[in-house]
Amino acid sequence: MRSLKWKLTVNGILMFSFLSSACFNFAYAYDINSASSSAIMSTQAYIDHQTKSLQPEQNIVYHPTLGYMDYQQIWCNDNQQSIMSKYQHFISNVCVEKGGILTKNWCALSDTRQPIFYTFIANYDSSCHGNHATIVHITEMMPNTNNNTNIAREWMKIAQSLGF
């Protein structure tokens, strides 16, 4: 039988590791939320503004060791072609604001050609109570990725695997 001290020690370690990982994830979320130039946050706000009904909140999946984050949103709308055209115009402006050029779904810095984010938008088959559905997906470089050469290298591998 294990002693009470041993059980308390193990429980303390488990609780510490849980809280540490939660703080680690919140730190990444804070970096993204505080960055006004995040394509993901801009797209979330754009979709919320474009829709009449409340859209379910989509999660951002963070990949800190690979230097990127993923976001996907499905939303109901009345006119898919118009929505897609307006989104392309919107995301082009987001790219320009970040100092980039949007080419073949990739936004890259205009001077160094470093990839910033990848995006696509498409029709989506979904039950939207008579309306159409559209899906948008963004893979974006995390803030401060360039501060670590290993992570920057991993982000470039991801970008190249996505066709950059």
C-alpha positions as a Markdown table, in Angstrom:
| # | Residue | x | y | z |
|---|---|---|---|---|
| 1 | Met | 0.0 | 0.0 | 0.0 |
| 2 | Arg | 1.2 | 3.4 | -0.9 |
| 3 | Ser | 1.6 | 6.1 | 1.8 |
| 4 | Leu | -0.7 | 9.1 | 1.9 |
| 5 | Lys | 2.4 | 11.4 | 1.4 |
| 6 | Trp | 3.2 | 9.6 | -1.9 |
| 7 | Lys | -0.4 | 9.9 | -3.1 |
| 8 | Leu | -0.5 | 13.6 | -2.3 |
| 9 | Thr | 2.8 | 14.1 | -4.1 |
| 10 | Val | 1.6 | 12.3 | -7.3 |
| 11 | Asn | -1.7 | 14.2 | -7.2 |
| 12 | Gly | 0.2 | 17.5 | -6.8 |
| 13 | Ile | 2.4 | 16.7 | -9.8 |
| 14 | Leu | -0.6 | 15.8 | -11.9 |
| 15 | Met | -2.4 | 19.0 | -11.0 |
| 16 | Phe | 0.7 | 21.1 | -11.6 |
| 17 | Ser | 1.2 | 19.5 | -15.1 |
| 18 | Phe | -2.5 | 20.1 | -15.9 |
| 19 | Leu | -2.4 | 23.7 | -14.9 |
| 20 | Ser | 0.9 | 24.3 | -16.7 |
| 21 | Ser | -0.4 | 23.0 | -19.9 |
| 22 | Ala | -3.6 | 25.0 | -19.6 |
| 23 | Cys | -1.5 | 28.2 | -19.0 |
| 24 | Phe | 0.7 | 27.3 | -22.0 |
| 25 | Asn | -2.4 | 27.1 | -24.3 |
| 26 | Phe | -3.9 | 30.3 | -22.9 |
| 27 | Ala | -0.6 | 32.1 | -23.6 |
| 28 | Tyr | -0.8 | 31.1 | -27.3 |
| 29 | Ala | -4.5 | 32.2 | -27.4 |
| 30 | Tyr | -3.6 | 35.5 | -25.8 |
| 31 | Asp | -0.9 | 36.1 | -28.4 |
| 32 | Ile | -3.4 | 35.5 | -31.2 |
| 33 | Asn | -6.2 | 37.5 | -29.7 |
| 34 | Ser | -3.9 | 40.5 | -29.0 |
| 35 | Ala | -2.5 | 40.5 | -32.5 |
| 36 | Ser | -4.7 | 42.8 | -34.5 |
| 37 | Ser | -3.2 | 41.5 | -37.7 |
| 38 | Ser | -4.3 | 37.9 | -37.3 |
| 39 | Ala | -6.0 | 36.7 | -40.5 |
| 40 | Ile | -8.0 | 34.1 | -38.4 |
| 41 | Met | -9.4 | 36.7 | -36.0 |
| 42 | Ser | -10.2 | 39.1 | -38.8 |
| 43 | Thr | -12.0 | 36.3 | -40.6 |
| 44 | Gln | -14.0 | 35.3 | -37.5 |
| 45 | Ala | -15.1 | 38.9 | -37.2 |
| 46 | Tyr | -15.9 | 39.1 | -40.9 |
| 47 | Ile | -18.1 | 36.0 | -40.8 |
| 48 | Asp | -19.9 | 37.2 | -37.7 |
| 49 | His | -20.7 | 40.5 | -39.4 |
| 50 | Gln | -21.8 | 38.8 | -42.7 |
| 51 | Thr | -24.3 | 36.4 | -41.1 |
| 52 | Lys | -27.8 | 37.1 | -39.8 |
| 53 | Ser | -27.9 | 34.1 | -37.4 |
| 54 | Leu | -25.4 | 33.4 | -34.7 |
| 55 | Gln | -22.7 | 31.0 | -36.0 |
| 56 | Pro | -21.2 | 28.3 | -33.7 |
| 57 | Glu | -17.8 | 29.4 | -32.4 |
| 58 | Gln | -15.0 | 27.5 | -34.1 |
| 59 | Asn | -11.9 | 26.6 | -32.3 |
| 60 | Ile | -8.4 | 27.5 | -33.4 |
| 61 | Val | -6.0 | 24.5 | -33.3 |
| 62 | Tyr | -2.5 | 25.6 | -32.3 |
| 63 | His | 0.6 | 23.8 | -33.4 |
| 64 | Pro | 3.3 | 25.7 | -31.5 |
| 65 | Thr | 6.2 | 23.3 | -32.3 |
| 66 | Leu | 5.4 | 23.6 | -36.0 |
| 67 | Gly | 4.8 | 27.3 | -35.9 |
| 68 | Tyr | 1.2 | 27.5 | -37.2 |
| 69 | Met | -2.5 | 27.4 | -36.3 |
| 70 | Asp | -5.5 | 26.1 | -38.1 |
| 71 | Tyr | -9.0 | 27.5 | -38.3 |
| 72 | Gln | -12.1 | 26.3 | -40.2 |
| 73 | Gln | -15.6 | 27.8 | -40.2 |
| 74 | Ile | -18.8 | 26.7 | -41.9 |
| 75 | Trp | -21.5 | 29.3 | -42.2 |
| 76 | Cys | -25.0 | 29.6 | -43.7 |
| 77 | Asn | -25.8 | 32.3 | -46.2 |
| 78 | Asp | -28.2 | 33.2 | -49.0 |
| 79 | Asn | -25.8 | 33.5 | -51.9 |
| 80 | Gln | -22.7 | 31.4 | -52.1 |
| 81 | Gln | -21.1 | 33.0 | -55.2 |
| 82 | Ser | -21.5 | 36.5 | -53.8 |
| 83 | Ile | -20.2 | 35.4 | -50.4 |
| 84 | Met | -17.2 | 33.8 | -52.0 |
| 85 | Ser | -16.4 | 36.8 | -54.1 |
| 86 | Lys | -16.7 | 39.2 | -51.2 |
| 87 | Tyr | -14.5 | 36.9 | -49.0 |
| 88 | Gln | -11.8 | 36.8 | -51.7 |
| 89 | His | -11.8 | 40.6 | -51.8 |
| 90 | Phe | -11.8 | 40.8 | -47.9 |
| 91 | Ile | -8.9 | 38.3 | -47.5 |
| 92 | Ser | -6.9 | 40.1 | -50.2 |
| 93 | Asn | -7.2 | 43.3 | -48.2 |
| 94 | Val | -6.1 | 41.5 | -45.0 |
| 95 | Cys | -3.1 | 40.2 | -46.8 |
| 96 | Val | -2.1 | 43.6 | -48.1 |
| 97 | Glu | -2.5 | 45.1 | -44.6 |
| 98 | Lys | 0.0 | 42.5 | -43.4 |
| 99 | Gly | 2.5 | 43.6 | -46.1 |
| 100 | Gly | 1.8 | 40.7 | -48.4 |
| 101 | Ile | 0.5 | 39.6 | -51.8 |
| 102 | Leu | -2.2 | 37.0 | -52.2 |
| 103 | Thr | -1.4 | 34.5 | -54.9 |
| 104 | Lys | -3.1 | 31.1 | -55.4 |
| 105 | Asn | -4.6 | 31.0 | -51.8 |
| 106 | Trp | -1.2 | 32.0 | -50.2 |
| 107 | Cys | -0.5 | 35.3 | -48.6 |
| 108 | Ala | 3.3 | 35.9 | -48.6 |
| 109 | Leu | 5.3 | 39.0 | -47.7 |
| 110 | Ser | 5.9 | 41.0 | -50.8 |
| 111 | Asp | 9.6 | 41.6 | -50.1 |
| 112 | Thr | 10.9 | 38.3 | -48.7 |
| 113 | Arg | 8.2 | 36.0 | -50.1 |
| 114 | Gln | 7.8 | 34.4 | -46.6 |
| 115 | Pro | 4.4 | 32.7 | -46.3 |
| 116 | Ile | 2.1 | 34.3 | -43.8 |
| 117 | Phe | -1.2 | 32.3 | -44.3 |
| 118 | Tyr | -3.0 | 29.9 | -46.6 |
| 119 | Thr | -6.8 | 30.2 | -47.1 |
| 120 | Phe | -9.5 | 28.6 | -49.2 |
| 121 | Ile | -13.2 | 29.1 | -49.4 |
| 122 | Ala | -15.7 | 26.6 | -51.0 |
| 123 | Asn | -19.3 | 25.6 | -51.2 |
| 124 | Tyr | -20.3 | 23.2 | -48.4 |
| 125 | Asp | -23.1 | 20.7 | -48.3 |
| 126 | Ser | -24.9 | 21.3 | -45.0 |
| 127 | Ser | -28.3 | 21.6 | -43.6 |
| 128 | Cys | -28.9 | 25.3 | -43.2 |
| 129 | His | -32.7 | 25.4 | -43.2 |
| 130 | Gly | -33.0 | 26.2 | -46.9 |
| 131 | Asn | -29.9 | 28.4 | -47.1 |
| 132 | His | -26.6 | 27.6 | -48.6 |
| 133 | Ala | -23.4 | 26.8 | -46.6 |
| 134 | Thr | -19.9 | 28.0 | -47.2 |
| 135 | Ile | -16.7 | 26.8 | -45.6 |
| 136 | Val | -13.5 | 28.7 | -45.1 |
| 137 | His | -10.2 | 27.3 | -43.9 |
| 138 | Ile | -7.0 | 29.2 | -42.8 |
| 139 | Thr | -3.6 | 27.9 | -41.9 |
| 140 | Glu | -1.6 | 30.8 | -40.5 |
| 141 | Met | 1.9 | 31.3 | -39.2 |
| 142 | Met | 1.9 | 31.9 | -35.4 |
| 143 | Pro | 3.2 | 35.1 | -34.0 |
| 144 | Asn | 6.9 | 35.0 | -33.0 |
| 145 | Thr | 7.5 | 31.9 | -35.2 |
| 146 | Asn | 10.6 | 33.7 | -36.7 |
| 147 | Asn | 12.1 | 34.1 | -33.2 |
| 148 | Asn | 13.1 | 30.4 | -33.2 |
| 149 | Thr | 14.9 | 29.0 | -36.3 |
| 150 | Asn | 13.7 | 25.4 | -35.7 |
| 151 | Ile | 10.1 | 26.5 | -35.5 |
| 152 | Ala | 10.5 | 28.8 | -38.6 |
| 153 | Arg | 12.0 | 25.9 | -40.5 |
| 154 | Glu | 9.0 | 23.6 | -39.5 |
| 155 | Trp | 6.5 | 26.3 | -40.6 |
| 156 | Met | 8.3 | 26.4 | -44.0 |
| 157 | Lys | 7.9 | 22.6 | -44.3 |
| 158 | Ile | 4.2 | 22.9 | -43.6 |
| 159 | Ala | 3.8 | 25.7 | -46.1 |
| 160 | Gln | 5.6 | 23.7 | -48.7 |
| 161 | Ser | 3.5 | 20.7 | -48.0 |
| 162 | Leu | 0.4 | 22.8 | -48.6 |
| 163 | Gly | 1.7 | 24.0 | -52.0 |
| 164 | Phe | 3.6 | 27.1 | -51.2 |
